[in-house]
Amino acid sequence: MKKGLLIVYSGPSGVGKSTILKELLEDKKLNLAFSISMTTRALRGEEKDGVDYFFVDKKTFEKAIEEDAFLEYASYVDNYYGTPKAYVEQKREEGKNVILEIDVQGGLQVNEKCPDAISIFIEPPSIEELKKRLIGRGTDDLKVIEKRLKQVKREIKSSKTYKYHVINNVLEDAVKEVKEIIKKEMDN
């Protein structure tokens, strides 16, 4: 059995990553497995351990850091989040193409540790269009949106090392382009 791909999938908030990812995961020909992250934050609502995240305490997470058990990890708002190596490798050995939806900093860590990773960065057609989308969501005030847009500029600059860049102007086109990238890499 051929080992599965490792796909690093990133992009700024509001660019449509989750919408594209949902379409990708529904395409059985892509043979995708979504990577489950480990976190120290508490379960929310309907979340399930081992489905949405692997929920652990801080001591367990820090022990995993010491044992170099993560492809990448970060601390965010007093909680740790990380991608467990063992889970990803198990899925890849099963022949699954594992997709990691992570931020650019995490993506850079994975790309450095795993030179065989396929990195895909989803970009907005423009900063102005992204601003319209974020405003249209109605979830953040203008001050927060402006802060996000500054972060987006940094993320786009940092994403230059990603192998593929897909502009999400028209959703269907972006989905098609990402599917084509994955299929091409599966054939290599």
C-alpha positions as CSV (number, residue, x, y, z in Angstrom):
1,M,0.0,0.0,0.0
2,K,1.3,3.5,-0.9
3,K,1.9,5.8,2.0
4,G,-0.6,8.7,2.0
5,L,0.3,12.4,1.4
6,L,0.7,15.0,4.1
7,I,-1.2,18.1,3.1
8,V,-0.6,21.4,4.9
9,Y,-3.6,23.6,4.3
10,S,-3.6,27.2,5.4
11,G,-5.1,30.6,4.7
12,P,-6.3,33.7,6.5
13,S,-9.5,33.9,8.5
14,G,-12.5,34.6,6.3
15,V,-10.9,33.3,3.1
16,G,-13.2,30.3,2.8
17,K,-10.8,27.5,4.0
18,S,-13.5,25.6,5.9
19,T,-16.0,25.8,3.0
20,I,-13.4,24.5,0.6
21,L,-12.3,21.8,3.0
22,K,-15.8,20.5,3.5
23,E,-16.1,20.0,-0.3
24,L,-12.7,18.3,-0.3
25,L,-13.6,15.9,2.5
26,E,-16.8,14.8,0.6
27,D,-14.8,13.7,-2.4
28,K,-14.0,10.1,-1.7
29,K,-11.5,9.9,-4.6
30,L,-9.2,12.2,-2.7
31,N,-8.9,9.6,0.1
32,L,-8.6,12.3,2.7
33,A,-8.4,12.0,6.5
34,F,-8.7,15.2,8.5
35,S,-6.0,15.6,11.1
36,I,-7.3,15.8,14.7
37,S,-5.4,18.3,16.9
38,M,-4.6,17.9,20.5
39,T,-5.6,20.7,22.9
40,T,-5.7,21.7,26.6
41,R,-8.8,23.8,26.2
42,A,-12.1,22.5,27.6
43,L,-14.7,20.7,25.4
44,R,-17.4,23.0,24.0
45,G,-21.0,22.1,23.2
46,E,-21.3,19.0,21.1
47,E,-17.6,18.4,20.7
48,K,-16.3,14.8,21.3
49,D,-12.8,13.7,22.4
50,G,-11.0,11.9,19.5
51,V,-13.4,13.4,16.9
52,D,-13.1,17.2,17.2
53,Y,-9.9,17.3,19.2
54,F,-7.9,15.0,21.5
55,F,-8.6,16.8,24.8
56,V,-5.8,16.5,27.4
57,D,-4.6,18.4,30.5
58,K,-1.6,20.8,30.4
59,K,0.7,18.3,32.1
60,T,0.0,15.6,29.4
61,F,0.5,18.2,26.6
62,E,3.8,19.4,28.1
63,K,5.1,15.9,28.4
64,A,4.2,15.3,24.7
65,I,6.2,18.5,23.9
66,E,9.2,17.1,25.8
67,E,8.9,13.8,23.9
68,D,8.8,15.7,20.5
69,A,5.4,14.1,19.8
70,F,4.1,17.0,17.7
71,L,4.6,18.0,14.1
72,E,3.7,21.5,15.3
73,Y,2.2,23.1,18.3
74,A,1.4,26.6,19.7
75,S,0.0,28.3,22.7
76,Y,-3.0,30.4,22.1
77,V,-5.1,32.3,24.8
78,D,-3.6,30.2,27.6
79,N,-4.2,26.8,25.9
80,Y,-2.0,24.6,23.8
81,Y,-2.9,23.2,20.4
82,G,-0.8,20.8,18.4
83,T,-0.7,18.2,15.7
84,P,0.2,14.7,17.1
85,K,2.9,13.0,14.9
86,A,1.7,9.5,15.8
87,Y,-1.9,10.1,14.6
88,V,-0.8,11.6,11.3
89,E,1.7,8.9,10.6
90,Q,-0.8,6.1,11.4
91,K,-3.3,7.6,8.9
92,R,-0.6,8.0,6.3
93,E,0.6,4.4,6.8
94,E,-3.0,3.3,6.2
95,G,-2.8,5.0,2.8
96,K,-4.9,8.0,3.8
97,N,-4.0,11.5,2.5
98,V,-3.9,13.5,5.8
99,I,-4.9,17.2,5.6
100,L,-3.9,19.6,8.3
101,E,-5.9,22.8,8.5
102,I,-3.5,25.0,10.4
103,D,-2.2,28.6,10.7
104,V,0.8,29.7,8.7
105,Q,3.2,29.5,11.6
106,G,2.2,25.9,12.2
107,G,2.4,25.2,8.5
108,L,5.9,26.5,8.4
109,Q,6.9,24.2,11.3
110,V,5.4,21.2,9.5
111,N,7.0,22.1,6.2
112,E,10.3,22.3,7.9
113,K,10.0,18.9,9.8
114,C,8.3,17.1,6.8
115,P,9.9,18.1,3.5
116,D,7.5,15.7,1.7
117,A,4.5,17.7,2.8
118,I,2.3,19.3,0.1
119,S,1.6,22.9,1.2
120,I,-1.5,24.7,-0.1
121,F,-2.3,28.3,0.9
122,I,-5.7,29.8,0.2
123,E,-5.6,33.5,-0.6
124,P,-8.3,36.1,-0.9
125,P,-8.7,37.9,-4.3
126,S,-7.7,41.1,-2.5
127,I,-7.5,42.5,1.0
128,E,-10.5,44.7,0.2
129,E,-12.6,41.7,-0.8
130,L,-11.6,39.9,2.4
131,K,-12.6,42.9,4.4
132,K,-16.0,42.8,2.8
133,R,-16.4,39.1,3.6
134,L,-15.4,39.6,7.2
135,I,-17.8,42.5,7.6
136,G,-20.5,40.5,5.9
137,R,-20.1,37.7,8.4
138,G,-21.2,40.1,11.1
139,T,-19.2,38.3,13.8
140,D,-16.6,41.0,14.6
141,D,-16.6,44.7,15.0
142,L,-14.5,46.9,12.7
143,K,-11.6,47.2,15.2
144,V,-11.2,43.4,15.3
145,I,-11.5,43.2,11.5
146,E,-8.7,45.7,11.1
147,K,-6.6,43.7,13.4
148,R,-7.3,40.5,11.5
149,L,-6.4,42.3,8.2
150,K,-3.0,43.3,9.6
151,Q,-2.5,39.6,10.5
152,V,-3.6,38.6,7.0
153,K,-0.9,40.7,5.4
154,R,1.8,39.0,7.6
155,E,0.4,35.6,6.8
156,I,0.4,36.2,3.1
157,K,4.0,37.4,3.4
158,S,5.0,34.3,5.4
159,S,3.2,31.9,3.0
160,K,5.8,32.4,0.2
161,T,7.3,29.1,1.1
162,Y,4.1,27.2,0.4
163,K,4.2,25.1,-2.8
164,Y,0.7,26.1,-4.0
165,H,-1.3,29.2,-3.8
166,V,-5.0,29.2,-4.7
167,I,-7.0,32.4,-4.9
168,N,-10.6,31.9,-3.6
169,N,-12.4,34.4,-5.9
170,V,-15.1,32.0,-7.0
171,L,-15.7,29.1,-4.6
172,E,-16.3,26.4,-7.2
173,D,-13.1,27.3,-9.1
174,A,-11.0,27.3,-5.9
175,V,-12.4,23.8,-4.9
176,K,-11.7,22.5,-8.3
177,E,-8.1,23.9,-8.3
178,V,-7.3,22.4,-4.8
179,K,-8.8,19.0,-5.9
180,E,-6.6,19.1,-9.1
181,I,-3.5,19.8,-6.9
182,I,-4.2,16.9,-4.6
183,K,-4.9,14.5,-7.5
184,K,-1.7,15.6,-9.3
185,E,0.3,15.0,-6.1
186,M,-1.4,11.6,-5.6
187,D,-0.2,10.6,-9.1
188,N,3.4,11.5,-8.4
